[in-house]
Amino acid sequence: MNQEPDIFDLLASQPTAQQQDLPQKEELPAHEYIELEADIQLRTPQNQRKALQFLLANGWLEETSKPTLFRLIAAQSAQLDRMLEPLDLRVQVDDVRGLAFLAVVADYENDDVDESEQDDWTHPLMRRQRLNLEQSLLLAILRREFLQREQESGTGVAVRITVESLLPQLETYLGATGSDMQERRRLNQLLDTLRNHGMVSEADAQDCITIRPMIVHLLNPENLQALLLKLREVADGAASDSPNNAP
């Protein structure tokens, strides 16, 4: 079934202000017509304004849900970057996965920020997503599942996975609680957090979730390396506290 376009898709497909009819020259004095024409040419086209507003409000969009808006952003990313430059933001487009999202300009973090304050860094419009160890671990598991499915079925396909299949993978790293109910509750709480960050969908009637393509960009190799180091620290700490290592 075809999805009906929403207001953003309709606005994105509308003609720009430059393409709309101007009053005829004979309808206005010459100087007023010239000023009006110049003013319209300086305005940001409506479809570009709506694209920026959507990105600023949501952070990213997927082609599957908003195809017209995605095509506009992909085709005019350079113009949108110029508009976002004063905000130290840029548009990043993943054509392969049909994803467009906002990213902070790389140099922003280094401008006038003392190294000791890096952990407290926040962008006025975008904040870092802070996840605890368990949430980060589940994110890494989901990312691996997403990439494996892409290798098997090709990029751009919807990646769905049953919630039940995640339980043994999570237990491998976090250990079993001894209660199926507690382990399922723990997993659901972790998934709720990732869903709030837009990484997964709600579970459907078949108890399946869809892994969002944004997960590949959120958990990049640098973040994975940091997670690995943290896991090693936790493992080393647990080993040192073991009774077998007691003096």
Secondary structure, 3 states (H helix, E strand, C coil): CCCCCCHHHHHHCCCCHHHCCCCCHHHCCHHHHHHHHHHHHHCCCHHHHHHHHHHHHHCEEECCCCHHHHHHHHHCHHHHHHHHHHHCEEEEEECCCCEEEEEECHHHHHCCCCHHHHHHCCCCCCCCCCCCHHHHHHHHHHHHHHHHHHHHHCCCCCEEEECCCHHHHHHHHHCCCCCHHHHHHHHHHHHHHHHHCCCECCCCCCCEEEECCHHHHHCCHHHHHHHHHHHHHHHHHHHHCCHHHCC
